[in-house]
Amino acid sequence: MFAAYRYWAPRFEAAALLEAALPHVRDNARLAFTAMMTALTTGETADQPTDAARLRRETLAVIRSALRSDRRPP
């Protein structure tokens, strides 16, 4: 049970961060966010070991990138 928690907790945290940022990004980034959330929560990344700090950094980088591109005029 603890091994499952260590595996899934960082993935669901990253998905929650993406979900919180979703209303603040343009439509073209929504598809990428949704795909990333699906991959995180369905185990599509199961072959990769869980490095919670790396996963959080990568997720925040994706969010920052989407928000930066959102500031540009359409």
N, CA, C and O atoms as a Tripos MOL2 file, in Angstrom:
@<TRIPOS>MOLECULE
protein
  296   295    74     0     0
PROTEIN
NO_CHARGES

@<TRIPOS>ATOM
      1 N           0.8190   -1.1800    0.0000 N.3       1 MET1
      2 CA          0.0000    0.0000    0.0000 C.3       1 MET1
      3 C           0.8720    1.2570    0.0000 C.2       1 MET1
      4 O           0.5630    2.2200   -0.7020 O.2       1 MET1
      5 N           1.9390    1.2580    0.7660 N.am      2 PHE2
      6 CA          2.8110    2.4350    0.8180 C.3       2 PHE2
      7 C           3.5340    2.6490   -0.5080 C.2       2 PHE2
      8 O           3.7580    3.7870   -0.9220 O.2       2 PHE2
      9 N           3.8930    1.5690   -1.1630 N.am      3 ALA3
     10 CA          4.5450    1.7010   -2.4710 C.3       3 ALA3
     11 C           3.5870    2.3210   -3.4850 C.2       3 ALA3
     12 O           3.9910    3.1520   -4.2990 O.2       3 ALA3
     13 N           2.3280    1.9200   -3.4340 N.am      4 ALA4
     14 CA          1.3360    2.5010   -4.3360 C.3       4 ALA4
     15 C           1.1460    3.9830   -4.0400 C.2       4 ALA4
     16 O           1.0150    4.7900   -4.9600 O.2       4 ALA4
     17 N           1.1310    4.3400   -2.7730 N.am      5 TYR5
     18 CA          0.9880    5.7560   -2.4050 C.3       5 TYR5
     19 C           2.1630    6.5680   -2.9310 C.2       5 TYR5
     20 O           1.9750    7.6430   -3.5000 O.2       5 TYR5
     21 N           3.3800    6.0530   -2.7390 N.am      6 ARG6
     22 CA          4.5700    6.7720   -3.2280 C.3       6 ARG6
     23 C           4.5460    6.9150   -4.7520 C.2       6 ARG6
     24 O           5.0710    7.8840   -5.2990 O.2       6 ARG6
     25 N           3.9430    5.9560   -5.4220 N.am      7 TYR7
     26 CA          3.8540    6.0160   -6.8780 C.3       7 TYR7
     27 C           2.7740    6.9970   -7.3310 C.2       7 TYR7
     28 O           3.0270    7.8370   -8.1940 O.2       7 TYR7
     29 N           1.5780    6.9000   -6.7610 N.am      8 TRP8
     30 CA          0.4400    7.6640   -7.2630 C.3       8 TRP8
     31 C           0.3240    9.0770   -6.7030 C.2       8 TRP8
     32 O          -0.1570    9.9630   -7.4100 O.2       8 TRP8
     33 N           0.7350    9.3180   -5.4870 N.am      9 ALA9
     34 CA          0.5580   10.6470   -4.8790 C.3       9 ALA9
     35 C           1.1800   11.7680   -5.7080 C.2       9 ALA9
     36 O           0.4990   12.7650   -5.9470 O.2       9 ALA9
     37 N           2.4380   11.6680   -6.1630 N.am     10 PRO10
     38 CA          3.0070   12.7420   -6.9810 C.3      10 PRO10
     39 C           2.2790   12.9260   -8.3190 C.2      10 PRO10
     40 O           2.1650   14.0450   -8.8180 O.2      10 PRO10
     41 N           1.7950   11.8370   -8.8870 N.am     11 ARG11
     42 CA          1.0870   11.9300  -10.1600 C.3      11 ARG11
     43 C          -0.2400   12.6670  -10.0120 C.2      11 ARG11
     44 O          -0.5890   13.5050  -10.8430 O.2      11 ARG11
     45 N          -0.9750   12.3510   -8.9500 N.am     12 PHE12
     46 CA         -2.2430   13.0370   -8.7300 C.3      12 PHE12
     47 C          -2.0190   14.4850   -8.3040 C.2      12 PHE12
     48 O          -2.8360   15.3480   -8.6240 O.2      12 PHE12
     49 N          -0.9480   14.7660   -7.6020 N.am     13 GLU13
     50 CA         -0.6240   16.1540   -7.2650 C.3      13 GLU13
     51 C          -0.3310   16.9520   -8.5410 C.2      13 GLU13
     52 O          -0.8040   18.0790   -8.6880 O.2      13 GLU13
     53 N           0.4380   16.3780   -9.4510 N.am     14 ALA14
     54 CA          0.7410   17.0540  -10.7150 C.3      14 ALA14
     55 C          -0.5390   17.2630  -11.5280 C.2      14 ALA14
     56 O          -0.7290   18.3230  -12.1240 O.2      14 ALA14
     57 N          -1.4040   16.2680  -11.5540 N.am     15 ALA15
     58 CA         -2.6670   16.4040  -12.2800 C.3      15 ALA15
     59 C          -3.5370   17.4920  -11.6530 C.2      15 ALA15
     60 O          -4.2120   18.2300  -12.3700 O.2      15 ALA15
     61 N          -3.5300   17.5980  -10.3310 N.am     16 ALA16
     62 CA         -4.2980   18.6400   -9.6550 C.3      16 ALA16
     63 C          -3.7540   20.0270   -9.9890 C.2      16 ALA16
     64 O          -4.5290   20.9660  -10.1700 O.2      16 ALA16
     65 N          -2.4410   20.1630  -10.0720 N.am     17 LEU17
     66 CA         -1.8470   21.4460  -10.4630 C.3      17 LEU17
     67 C          -2.2690   21.8260  -11.8790 C.2      17 LEU17
     68 O          -2.6060   22.9810  -12.1410 O.2      17 LEU17
     69 N          -2.2520   20.8640  -12.7830 N.am     18 LEU18
     70 CA         -2.6790   21.1190  -14.1600 C.3      18 LEU18
     71 C          -4.1530   21.5040  -14.2130 C.2      18 LEU18
     72 O          -4.5420   22.4130  -14.9460 O.2      18 LEU18
     73 N          -4.9590   20.8070  -13.4350 N.am     19 GLU19
     74 CA         -6.3900   21.1090  -13.4230 C.3      19 GLU19
     75 C          -6.6610   22.5190  -12.8770 C.2      19 GLU19
     76 O          -7.5520   23.2140  -13.3660 O.2      19 GLU19
     77 N          -5.9010   22.9340  -11.8780 N.am     20 ALA20
     78 CA         -6.0670   24.2730  -11.3190 C.3      20 ALA20
     79 C          -5.6680   25.3480  -12.3320 C.2      20 ALA20
     80 O          -6.2580   26.4280  -12.3480 O.2      20 ALA20
     81 N          -4.6840   25.0650  -13.1670 N.am     21 ALA21
     82 CA         -4.2250   26.0390  -14.1550 C.3      21 ALA21
     83 C          -5.0740   26.0350  -15.4200 C.2      21 ALA21
     84 O          -5.0300   26.9920  -16.1930 O.2      21 ALA21
     85 N          -5.8320   24.9920  -15.6370 N.am     22 LEU22
     86 CA         -6.5990   24.8270  -16.8720 C.3      22 LEU22
     87 C          -7.4920   26.0120  -17.2320 C.2      22 LEU22
     88 O          -7.5070   26.4020  -18.3990 O.2      22 LEU22
     89 N          -8.2310   26.6020  -16.3070 N.am     23 PRO23
     90 CA         -9.0900   27.7290  -16.6840 C.3      23 PRO23
     91 C          -8.3220   28.9820  -17.1090 C.2      23 PRO23
     92 O          -8.9060   29.8990  -17.6860 O.2      23 PRO23
     93 N          -7.0380   29.0250  -16.8320 N.am     24 HIS24
     94 CA         -6.2480   30.2270  -17.0900 C.3      24 HIS24
     95 C          -5.4260   30.1640  -18.3740 C.2      24 HIS24
     96 O          -4.6660   31.0870  -18.6650 O.2      24 HIS24
     97 N          -5.5660   29.0970  -19.1380 N.am     25 VAL25
     98 CA         -4.7890   28.9640  -20.3740 C.3      25 VAL25
     99 C          -5.7140   28.9710  -21.5810 C.2      25 VAL25
    100 O          -6.9130   28.7150  -21.4680 O.2      25 VAL25
    101 N          -5.1400   29.2670  -22.7240 N.am     26 ARG26
    102 CA         -5.9270   29.3030  -23.9640 C.3      26 ARG26
    103 C          -6.3130   27.9040  -24.4080 C.2      26 ARG26
    104 O          -5.7970   26.9030  -23.9110 O.2      26 ARG26
    105 N          -7.2180   27.8670  -25.3410 N.am     27 ASP27
    106 CA         -7.7410   26.5850  -25.8220 C.3      27 ASP27
    107 C          -6.6730   25.6810  -26.4140 C.2      27 ASP27
    108 O          -6.7480   24.4610  -26.2660 O.2      27 ASP27
    109 N          -5.6650   26.2650  -27.0910 N.am     28 ASN28
    110 CA         -4.6400   25.4270  -27.7130 C.3      28 ASN28
    111 C          -3.7870   24.7040  -26.6760 C.2      28 ASN28
    112 O          -3.2330   23.6480  -26.9830 O.2      28 ASN28
    113 N          -3.6630   25.2240  -25.4760 N.am     29 ALA29
    114 CA         -2.9010   24.5580  -24.4140 C.3      29 ALA29
    115 C          -3.7670   23.5810  -23.6260 C.2      29 ALA29
    116 O          -3.2410   22.6900  -22.9600 O.2      29 ALA29
    117 N          -5.0690   23.7360  -23.6920 N.am     30 ARG30
    118 CA         -5.9650   22.8520  -22.9360 C.3      30 ARG30
    119 C          -5.8300   21.3940  -23.3590 C.2      30 ARG30
    120 O          -5.8750   20.4930  -22.5220 O.2      30 ARG30
    121 N          -5.6660   21.1670  -24.6400 N.am     31 LEU31
    122 CA         -5.5280   19.7950  -25.1260 C.3      31 LEU31
    123 C          -4.2680   19.1440  -24.5480 C.2      31 LEU31
    124 O          -4.3040   17.9870  -24.1300 O.2      31 LEU31
    125 N          -3.1690   19.8750  -24.5240 N.am     32 ALA32
    126 CA         -1.9230   19.3400  -23.9670 C.3      32 ALA32
    127 C          -2.0720   19.0800  -22.4700 C.2      32 ALA32
    128 O          -1.5900   18.0650  -21.9690 O.2      32 ALA32
    129 N          -2.7380   19.9890  -21.7510 N.am     33 PHE33
    130 CA         -2.9530   19.8100  -20.3120 C.3      33 PHE33
    131 C          -3.7990   18.5700  -20.0610 C.2      33 PHE33
    132 O          -3.4860   17.7600  -19.1890 O.2      33 PHE33
    133 N          -4.8670   18.4280  -20.8260 N.am     34 THR34
    134 CA         -5.7610   17.2850  -20.6530 C.3      34 THR34
    135 C          -5.0360   15.9770  -20.9490 C.2      34 THR34
    136 O          -5.2100   14.9930  -20.2300 O.2      34 THR34
    137 N          -4.2330   15.9610  -21.9910 N.am     35 ALA35
    138 CA         -3.4680   14.7570  -22.3310 C.3      35 ALA35
    139 C          -2.4710   14.4100  -21.2300 C.2      35 ALA35
    140 O          -2.2970   13.2400  -20.8890 O.2      35 ALA35
    141 N          -1.8170   15.4300  -20.6770 N.am     36 MET36
    142 CA         -0.8490   15.1860  -19.6120 C.3      36 MET36
    143 C          -1.5510   14.6730  -18.3480 C.2      36 MET36
    144 O          -1.0460   13.7660  -17.6860 O.2      36 MET36
    145 N          -2.7130   15.2500  -18.0130 N.am     37 MET37
    146 CA         -3.4650   14.7830  -16.8400 C.3      37 MET37
    147 C          -3.9020   13.3350  -17.0270 C.2      37 MET37
    148 O          -3.8250   12.5320  -16.0970 O.2      37 MET37
    149 N          -4.3580   13.0060  -18.2260 N.am     38 THR38
    150 CA         -4.7910   11.6330  -18.5030 C.3      38 THR38
    151 C          -3.6240   10.6600  -18.3700 C.2      38 THR38
    152 O          -3.7670    9.5940  -17.7720 O.2      38 THR38
    153 N          -2.4800   11.0220  -18.9230 N.am     39 ALA39
    154 CA         -1.3030   10.1480  -18.8380 C.3      39 ALA39
    155 C          -0.8660    9.9550  -17.3850 C.2      39 ALA39
    156 O          -0.4750    8.8560  -16.9920 O.2      39 ALA39
    157 N          -0.9320   11.0110  -16.6010 N.am     40 LEU40
    158 CA         -0.5140   10.9170  -15.2010 C.3      40 LEU40
    159 C          -1.4470   10.0350  -14.3800 C.2      40 LEU40
    160 O          -0.9910    9.2570  -13.5420 O.2      40 LEU40
    161 N          -2.7430   10.1530  -14.6170 N.am     41 THR41
    162 CA         -3.7080    9.4720  -13.7540 C.3      41 THR41
    163 C          -4.1350    8.0970  -14.2390 C.2      41 THR41
    164 O          -4.8220    7.3780  -13.5140 O.2      41 THR41
    165 N          -3.7440    7.7160  -15.4490 N.am     42 THR42
    166 CA         -4.1130    6.3830  -15.9300 C.3      42 THR42
    167 C          -2.9400    5.4140  -15.9050 C.2      42 THR42
    168 O          -3.0860    4.2510  -16.2820 O.2      42 THR42
    169 N          -1.8000    5.8770  -15.4720 N.am     43 GLY43
    170 CA         -0.6620    4.9880  -15.3870 C.3      43 GLY43
    171 C           0.0820    4.8120  -16.6860 C.2      43 GLY43
    172 O           0.8800    3.8830  -16.8100 O.2      43 GLY43
    173 N          -0.1530    5.6790  -17.6680 N.am     44 GLU44
    174 CA          0.5550    5.5680  -18.9460 C.3      44 GLU44
    175 C           2.0460    5.8120  -18.7810 C.2      44 GLU44
    176 O           2.8260    5.4720  -19.6700 O.2      44 GLU44
    177 N           2.4530    6.3930  -17.6660 N.am     45 THR45
    178 CA          3.8630    6.6240  -17.3880 C.3      45 THR45
    179 C           4.3840    5.5930  -16.3870 C.2      45 THR45
    180 O           5.3640    5.8380  -15.6840 O.2      45 THR45
    181 N           3.7250    4.4460  -16.3320 N.am     46 ALA46
    182 CA          4.0390    3.4360  -15.3240 C.3      46 ALA46
    183 C           5.4530    2.8730  -15.4390 C.2      46 ALA46
    184 O           6.0120    2.3930  -14.4530 O.2      46 ALA46
    185 N           6.0300    2.9300  -16.6320 N.am     47 ASP47
    186 CA          7.3710    2.3730  -16.7970 C.3      47 ASP47
    187 C           8.4480    3.3000  -16.2450 C.2      47 ASP47
    188 O           9.6080    2.9040  -16.1340 O.2      47 ASP47
    189 N           8.0760    4.5220  -15.9020 N.am     48 GLN48
    190 CA          9.0480    5.4770  -15.3810 C.3      48 GLN48
    191 C           8.9890    5.4930  -13.8500 C.2      48 GLN48
    192 O           7.8980    5.5150  -13.2790 O.2      48 GLN48
    193 N          10.1260    5.4820  -13.1890 N.am     49 PRO49
    194 CA         10.1080    5.5740  -11.7350 C.3      49 PRO49
    195 C           9.6080    6.9540  -11.2950 C.2      49 PRO49
    196 O           9.7360    7.9390  -12.0230 O.2      49 PRO49
    197 N           9.0470    7.0010  -10.1120 N.am     50 THR50
    198 CA          8.5040    8.2510   -9.6110 C.3      50 THR50
    199 C           9.5790    9.0680   -8.9180 C.2      50 THR50
    200 O          10.1110    8.6630   -7.8840 O.2      50 THR50
    201 N           9.8910   10.2030   -9.4860 N.am     51 ASP51
    202 CA         10.7440   11.1900   -8.8390 C.3      51 ASP51
    203 C           9.8420   12.3920   -8.6160 C.2      51 ASP51
    204 O           9.6540   13.2110   -9.5160 O.2      51 ASP51
    205 N           9.2870   12.4970   -7.4170 N.am     52 ALA52
    206 CA          8.2630   13.5000   -7.1340 C.3      52 ALA52
    207 C           8.7550   14.9140   -7.4110 C.2      52 ALA52
    208 O           8.0110   15.7180   -7.9730 O.2      52 ALA52
    209 N           9.9690   15.2330   -7.0380 N.am     53 ALA53
    210 CA         10.4990   16.5850   -7.2390 C.3      53 ALA53
    211 C          10.6410   16.8920   -8.7310 C.2      53 ALA53
    212 O          10.3060   17.9910   -9.1710 O.2      53 ALA53
    213 N          11.1300   15.9360   -9.5020 N.am     54 ARG54
    214 CA         11.2770   16.1360  -10.9410 C.3      54 ARG54
    215 C           9.9160   16.2900  -11.6080 C.2      54 ARG54
    216 O           9.7340   17.1590  -12.4600 O.2      54 ARG54
    217 N           8.9780   15.4620  -11.2290 N.am     55 LEU55
    218 CA          7.6390   15.5230  -11.8000 C.3      55 LEU55
    219 C           6.9870   16.8740  -11.5070 C.2      55 LEU55
    220 O           6.3400   17.4580  -12.3760 O.2      55 LEU55
    221 N           7.1590   17.3620  -10.2890 N.am     56 ARG56
    222 CA          6.5920   18.6620   -9.9180 C.3      56 ARG56
    223 C           7.2570   19.7850  -10.7240 C.2      56 ARG56
    224 O           6.5720   20.6820  -11.2160 O.2      56 ARG56
    225 N           8.5910   19.7410  -10.8600 N.am     57 ARG57
    226 CA          9.2960   20.7590  -11.6540 C.3      57 ARG57
    227 C           8.8190   20.7640  -13.1020 C.2      57 ARG57
    228 O           8.5670   21.8250  -13.6740 O.2      57 ARG57
    229 N           8.6980   19.5910  -13.6880 N.am     58 GLU58
    230 CA          8.2630   19.4960  -15.0800 C.3      58 GLU58
    231 C           6.8330   19.9950  -15.2570 C.2      58 GLU58
    232 O           6.5200   20.6780  -16.2320 O.2      58 GLU58
    233 N           5.9730   19.6500  -14.3110 N.am     59 THR59
    234 CA          4.5850   20.0980  -14.3840 C.3      59 THR59
    235 C           4.4940   21.6100  -14.2740 C.2      59 THR59
    236 O           3.7690   22.2490  -15.0360 O.2      59 THR59
    237 N           5.2270   22.1840  -13.3300 N.am     60 LEU60
    238 CA          5.2110   23.6410  -13.1670 C.3      60 LEU60
    239 C           5.8200   24.3370  -14.3750 C.2      60 LEU60
    240 O           5.3880   25.4330  -14.7320 O.2      60 LEU60
    241 N           6.8110   23.7280  -15.0100 N.am     61 ALA61
    242 CA          7.3980   24.3080  -16.2170 C.3      61 ALA61
    243 C           6.3760   24.3260  -17.3510 C.2      61 ALA61
    244 O           6.3000   25.3020  -18.0980 O.2      61 ALA61
    245 N           5.5990   23.2720  -17.4860 N.am     62 VAL62
    246 CA          4.5570   23.2260  -18.5110 C.3      62 VAL62
    247 C           3.5220   24.3140  -18.2510 C.2      62 VAL62
    248 O           3.0880   24.9970  -19.1790 O.2      62 VAL62
    249 N           3.1290   24.4740  -16.9980 N.am     63 ILE63
    250 CA          2.1340   25.4870  -16.6450 C.3      63 ILE63
    251 C           2.6840   26.8870  -16.9160 C.2      63 ILE63
    252 O           1.9980   27.7190  -17.5100 O.2      63 ILE63
    253 N           3.9120   27.1480  -16.4840 N.am     64 ARG64
    254 CA          4.5120   28.4720  -16.7200 C.3      64 ARG64
    255 C           4.6130   28.7740  -18.2100 C.2      64 ARG64
    256 O           4.3320   29.8920  -18.6410 O.2      64 ARG64
    257 N           5.0090   27.7900  -18.9830 N.am     65 SER65
    258 CA          5.1360   27.9690  -20.4240 C.3      65 SER65
    259 C           3.7820   28.3140  -21.0510 C.2      65 SER65
    260 O           3.6970   29.2040  -21.8960 O.2      65 SER65
    261 N           2.7450   27.6200  -20.6420 N.am     66 ALA66
    262 CA          1.4080   27.8790  -21.1850 C.3      66 ALA66
    263 C           0.9170   29.2560  -20.7650 C.2      66 ALA66
    264 O           0.2870   29.9590  -21.5550 O.2      66 ALA66
    265 N           1.1970   29.6390  -19.5420 N.am     67 LEU67
    266 CA          0.7430   30.9540  -19.0780 C.3      67 LEU67
    267 C           1.5260   32.0670  -19.7600 C.2      67 LEU67
    268 O           0.9610   33.1190  -20.0590 O.2      67 LEU67
    269 N           2.8200   31.8570  -20.0130 N.am     68 ARG68
    270 CA          3.6200   32.8580  -20.7280 C.3      68 ARG68
    271 C           3.1060   33.0350  -22.1520 C.2      68 ARG68
    272 O           2.9810   34.1630  -22.6300 O.2      68 ARG68
    273 N           2.8120   31.9460  -22.8230 N.am     69 SER69
    274 CA          2.3270   32.0460  -24.1920 C.3      69 SER69
    275 C           0.9240   32.6500  -24.2290 C.2      69 SER69
    276 O           0.5020   33.2000  -25.2460 O.2      69 SER69
    277 N           0.2180   32.5440  -23.1260 N.am     70 ASP70
    278 CA         -1.1280   33.1020  -23.0430 C.3      70 ASP70
    279 C          -1.1050   34.6260  -22.9600 C.2      70 ASP70
    280 O          -2.0950   35.2730  -23.3010 O.2      70 ASP70
    281 N          -0.0100   35.2020  -22.5200 N.am     71 ARG71
    282 CA          0.0900   36.6500  -22.3840 C.3      71 ARG71
    283 C           0.3070   37.3550  -23.7130 C.2      71 ARG71
    284 O           0.0750   38.5570  -23.8350 O.2      71 ARG71
    285 N           0.7550   36.5970  -24.7070 N.am     72 ARG72
    286 CA          0.9780   37.1870  -26.0320 C.3      72 ARG72
    287 C          -0.3730   37.4770  -26.6790 C.2      72 ARG72
    288 O          -1.3430   36.7570  -26.4440 O.2      72 ARG72
    289 N          -0.4370   38.5240  -27.4900 N.am     73 PRO73
    290 CA         -1.7120   38.8070  -28.1740 C.3      73 PRO73
    291 C          -2.0440   37.6980  -29.1630 C.2      73 PRO73
    292 O          -1.1400   37.1170  -29.7640 O.2      73 PRO73
    293 N          -3.3350   37.3930  -29.3410 N.am     74 PRO74
    294 CA         -3.7380   36.2990  -30.2400 C.3      74 PRO74
    295 C          -3.4280   36.5790  -31.6910 C.2      74 PRO74
    296 O          -3.7120   35.7490  -32.5550 O.2      74 PRO74
@<TRIPOS>BOND
     1     1     2 1
     2     2     3 1
     3     3     4 2
     4     3     5 am
     5     5     6 1
     6     6     7 1
     7     7     8 2
     8     7     9 am
     9     9    10 1
    10    10    11 1
    11    11    12 2
    12    11    13 am
    13    13    14 1
    14    14    15 1
    15    15    16 2
    16    15    17 am
    17    17    18 1
    18    18    19 1
    19    19    20 2
    20    19    21 am
    21    21    22 1
    22    22    23 1
    23    23    24 2
    24    23    25 am
    25    25    26 1
    26    26    27 1
    27    27    28 2
    28    27    29 am
    29    29    30 1
    30    30    31 1
    31    31    32 2
    32    31    33 am
    33    33    34 1
    34    34    35 1
    35    35    36 2
    36    35    37 am
    37    37    38 1
    38    38    39 1
    39    39    40 2
    40    39    41 am
    41    41    42 1
    42    42    43 1
    43    43    44 2
    44    43    45 am
    45    45    46 1
    46    46    47 1
    47    47    48 2
    48    47    49 am
    49    49    50 1
    50    50    51 1
    51    51    52 2
    52    51    53 am
    53    53    54 1
    54    54    55 1
    55    55    56 2
    56    55    57 am
    57    57    58 1
    58    58    59 1
    59    59    60 2
    60    59    61 am
    61    61    62 1
    62    62    63 1
    63    63    64 2
    64    63    65 am
    65    65    66 1
    66    66    67 1
    67    67    68 2
    68    67    69 am
    69    69    70 1
    70    70    71 1
    71    71    72 2
    72    71    73 am
    73    73    74 1
    74    74    75 1
    75    75    76 2
    76    75    77 am
    77    77    78 1
    78    78    79 1
    79    79    80 2
    80    79    81 am
    81    81    82 1
    82    82    83 1
    83    83    84 2
    84    83    85 am
    85    85    86 1
    86    86    87 1
    87    87    88 2
    88    87    89 am
    89    89    90 1
    90    90    91 1
    91    91    92 2
    92    91    93 am
    93    93    94 1
    94    94    95 1
    95    95    96 2
    96    95    97 am
    97    97    98 1
    98    98    99 1
    99    99   100 2
   100    99   101 am
   101   101   102 1
   102   102   103 1
   103   103   104 2
   104   103   105 am
   105   105   106 1
   106   106   107 1
   107   107   108 2
   108   107   109 am
   109   109   110 1
   110   110   111 1
   111   111   112 2
   112   111   113 am
   113   113   114 1
   114   114   115 1
   115   115   116 2
   116   115   117 am
   117   117   118 1
   118   118   119 1
   119   119   120 2
   120   119   121 am
   121   121   122 1
   122   122   123 1
   123   123   124 2
   124   123   125 am
   125   125   126 1
   126   126   127 1
   127   127   128 2
   128   127   129 am
   129   129   130 1
   130   130   131 1
   131   131   132 2
   132   131   133 am
   133   133   134 1
   134   134   135 1
   135   135   136 2
   136   135   137 am
   137   137   138 1
   138   138   139 1
   139   139   140 2
   140   139   141 am
   141   141   142 1
   142   142   143 1
   143   143   144 2
   144   143   145 am
   145   145   146 1
   146   146   147 1
   147   147   148 2
   148   147   149 am
   149   149   150 1
   150   150   151 1
   151   151   152 2
   152   151   153 am
   153   153   154 1
   154   154   155 1
   155   155   156 2
   156   155   157 am
   157   157   158 1
   158   158   159 1
   159   159   160 2
   160   159   161 am
   161   161   162 1
   162   162   163 1
   163   163   164 2
   164   163   165 am
   165   165   166 1
   166   166   167 1
   167   167   168 2
   168   167   169 am
   169   169   170 1
   170   170   171 1
   171   171   172 2
   172   171   173 am
   173   173   174 1
   174   174   175 1
   175   175   176 2
   176   175   177 am
   177   177   178 1
   178   178   179 1
   179   179   180 2
   180   179   181 am
   181   181   182 1
   182   182   183 1
   183   183   184 2
   184   183   185 am
   185   185   186 1
   186   186   187 1
   187   187   188 2
   188   187   189 am
   189   189   190 1
   190   190   191 1
   191   191   192 2
   192   191   193 am
   193   193   194 1
   194   194   195 1
   195   195   196 2
   196   195   197 am
   197   197   198 1
   198   198   199 1
   199   199   200 2
   200   199   201 am
   201   201   202 1
   202   202   203 1
   203   203   204 2
   204   203   205 am
   205   205   206 1
   206   206   207 1
   207   207   208 2
   208   207   209 am
   209   209   210 1
   210   210   211 1
   211   211   212 2
   212   211   213 am
   213   213   214 1
   214   214   215 1
   215   215   216 2
   216   215   217 am
   217   217   218 1
   218   218   219 1
   219   219   220 2
   220   219   221 am
   221   221   222 1
   222   222   223 1
   223   223   224 2
   224   223   225 am
   225   225   226 1
   226   226   227 1
   227   227   228 2
   228   227   229 am
   229   229   230 1
   230   230   231 1
   231   231   232 2
   232   231   233 am
   233   233   234 1
   234   234   235 1
   235   235   236 2
   236   235   237 am
   237   237   238 1
   238   238   239 1
   239   239   240 2
   240   239   241 am
   241   241   242 1
   242   242   243 1
   243   243   244 2
   244   243   245 am
   245   245   246 1
   246   246   247 1
   247   247   248 2
   248   247   249 am
   249   249   250 1
   250   250   251 1
   251   251   252 2
   252   251   253 am
   253   253   254 1
   254   254   255 1
   255   255   256 2
   256   255   257 am
   257   257   258 1
   258   258   259 1
   259   259   260 2
   260   259   261 am
   261   261   262 1
   262   262   263 1
   263   263   264 2
   264   263   265 am
   265   265   266 1
   266   266   267 1
   267   267   268 2
   268   267   269 am
   269   269   270 1
   270   270   271 1
   271   271   272 2
   272   271   273 am
   273   273   274 1
   274   274   275 1
   275   275   276 2
   276   275   277 am
   277   277   278 1
   278   278   279 1
   279   279   280 2
   280   279   281 am
   281   281   282 1
   282   282   283 1
   283   283   284 2
   284   283   285 am
   285   285   286 1
   286   286   287 1
   287   287   288 2
   288   287   289 am
   289   289   290 1
   290   290   291 1
   291   291   292 2
   292   291   293 am
   293   293   294 1
   294   294   295 1
   295   295   296 2
@<TRIPOS>SUBSTRUCTURE
     1 MET1         2 RESIDUE 1 A MET
     2 PHE2         6 RESIDUE 1 A PHE
     3 ALA3        10 RESIDUE 1 A ALA
     4 ALA4        14 RESIDUE 1 A ALA
     5 TYR5        18 RESIDUE 1 A TYR
     6 ARG6        22 RESIDUE 1 A ARG
     7 TYR7        26 RESIDUE 1 A TYR
     8 TRP8        30 RESIDUE 1 A TRP
     9 ALA9        34 RESIDUE 1 A ALA
    10 PRO10       38 RESIDUE 1 A PRO
    11 ARG11       42 RESIDUE 1 A ARG
    12 PHE12       46 RESIDUE 1 A PHE
    13 GLU13       50 RESIDUE 1 A GLU
    14 ALA14       54 RESIDUE 1 A ALA
    15 ALA15       58 RESIDUE 1 A ALA
    16 ALA16       62 RESIDUE 1 A ALA
    17 LEU17       66 RESIDUE 1 A LEU
    18 LEU18       70 RESIDUE 1 A LEU
    19 GLU19       74 RESIDUE 1 A GLU
    20 ALA20       78 RESIDUE 1 A ALA
    21 ALA21       82 RESIDUE 1 A ALA
    22 LEU22       86 RESIDUE 1 A LEU
    23 PRO23       90 RESIDUE 1 A PRO
    24 HIS24       94 RESIDUE 1 A HIS
    25 VAL25       98 RESIDUE 1 A VAL
    26 ARG26      102 RESIDUE 1 A ARG
    27 ASP27      106 RESIDUE 1 A ASP
    28 ASN28      110 RESIDUE 1 A ASN
    29 ALA29      114 RESIDUE 1 A ALA
    30 ARG30      118 RESIDUE 1 A ARG
    31 LEU31      122 RESIDUE 1 A LEU
    32 ALA32      126 RESIDUE 1 A ALA
    33 PHE33      130 RESIDUE 1 A PHE
    34 THR34      134 RESIDUE 1 A THR
    35 ALA35      138 RESIDUE 1 A ALA
    36 MET36      142 RESIDUE 1 A MET
    37 MET37      146 RESIDUE 1 A MET
    38 THR38      150 RESIDUE 1 A THR
    39 ALA39      154 RESIDUE 1 A ALA
    40 LEU40      158 RESIDUE 1 A LEU
    41 THR41      162 RESIDUE 1 A THR
    42 THR42      166 RESIDUE 1 A THR
    43 GLY43      170 RESIDUE 1 A GLY
    44 GLU44      174 RESIDUE 1 A GLU
    45 THR45      178 RESIDUE 1 A THR
    46 ALA46      182 RESIDUE 1 A ALA
    47 ASP47      186 RESIDUE 1 A ASP
    48 GLN48      190 RESIDUE 1 A GLN
    49 PRO49      194 RESIDUE 1 A PRO
    50 THR50      198 RESIDUE 1 A THR
    51 ASP51      202 RESIDUE 1 A ASP
    52 ALA52      206 RESIDUE 1 A ALA
    53 ALA53      210 RESIDUE 1 A ALA
    54 ARG54      214 RESIDUE 1 A ARG
    55 LEU55      218 RESIDUE 1 A LEU
    56 ARG56      222 RESIDUE 1 A ARG
    57 ARG57      226 RESIDUE 1 A ARG
    58 GLU58      230 RESIDUE 1 A GLU
    59 THR59      234 RESIDUE 1 A THR
    60 LEU60      238 RESIDUE 1 A LEU
    61 ALA61      242 RESIDUE 1 A ALA
    62 VAL62      246 RESIDUE 1 A VAL
    63 ILE63      250 RESIDUE 1 A ILE
    64 ARG64      254 RESIDUE 1 A ARG
    65 SER65      258 RESIDUE 1 A SER
    66 ALA66      262 RESIDUE 1 A ALA
    67 LEU67      266 RESIDUE 1 A LEU
    68 ARG68      270 RESIDUE 1 A ARG
    69 SER69      274 RESIDUE 1 A SER
    70 ASP70      278 RESIDUE 1 A ASP
    71 ARG71      282 RESIDUE 1 A ARG
    72 ARG72      286 RESIDUE 1 A ARG
    73 PRO73      290 RESIDUE 1 A PRO
    74 PRO74      294 RESIDUE 1 A PRO
